[in-house]
């Protein structure tokens, strides 16, 4: 005998209730199976994007907060998100009310059929504090030449990376902002380096060395047509005597002090120094300077020479790439300031490579926070 949904909803006899129970079971089972198919993909589609967006935004805010607090000579802390575990729980429910006997006794008082499917997500986020001796060593030790070459490989202005990375190069000193004005010779060297790199005349080459490692060289080539004078001035500033006869010139890059007549001797900056350079681009409110909350520098960095410009405002900025609230002011990177946005993206990569060391993260204590 075949039973329709309308017959189940009427429920005239005990036999009907049995048939309807089977119908209810089949309907609920179908709902549950279809929900299992839909919930999984939907949870990834909705959840993954939201987790990624929130983690990315809060990481940007954490880095900006670090820069501002360092400029104000205040301590800071950092937490690295080591894992996000999302547990999904799925439930299905069904209910049916079947009348037995005279329909006049229960007409209009029963809900013939109800069914539902529900799921909830309970994420658990694990944080790793970035602290301890190893963290301070990575913060204060000079960043290796290899790391700087890796960071500057895709930079739009390689000269900016050189100015950020180098403390001394062949005796030319590059002071930190606020200590003293940079030497004109170093500034000119950076300009020439940027021109030669962007013209494709100066490349960075790797050559196998002893012990399986690779040595880095400056490879200056194809300079005869348009870059001969720039190449000659570049070598003069470095104190290197070469014969510009059109042949390629290889200069080994060494982490060493002092000048050299046949190599590039480089002393690099530490992560702490890099953060100070970025901090010099923060626009400090005049009221904070007047009150002595933050110390003024010996000389101000010209806007065109800043690595980044971090603006401040009493009102919450509407169009900002990243913003934080500190001492009743908003500090932010303007969304229309493309050079500053690129500089902040570079800093984000630098912090990830230099400070958030994966090996240290695995050994550090983990703070796990369940999110309801």
Buried (B, 14 or more C-beta within 10 A) or exposed (E): EEBEEEBBBBBEBEEBBEBBBEBBEEBBEEBBEEBEEEBEEEBEEEBEEEBEEEEEEEBBBBBBBBBBBBBBEEEBEBBBBBEBEBEBEBEBEBEBBBBEEEEEEBEEEBEBBEBEBEBEEEBEBBBBBBBEEBBEEBBEEBBEBBBBBEBBEEBEBBBBBBBBBBBBBBBBBBEBBBEEEBEEBBBBBBBBBBBBBEBEBBBBBEEEEEEEEEEBBBBBBBBEEEBEEBBBBBBBBBEBEBEBEEEEBEBBBBEBEEBBEEBBBBBBBBBBBBBBBBBBBBBBBEEBEEEEBBEEBEEEBEEEEBBBBBBBBEEEBEEBBBBBEBBEBBBBBBBEBEBBBBBBEBBBEBBBBBBBBEEBBEEBEEEEEEEE
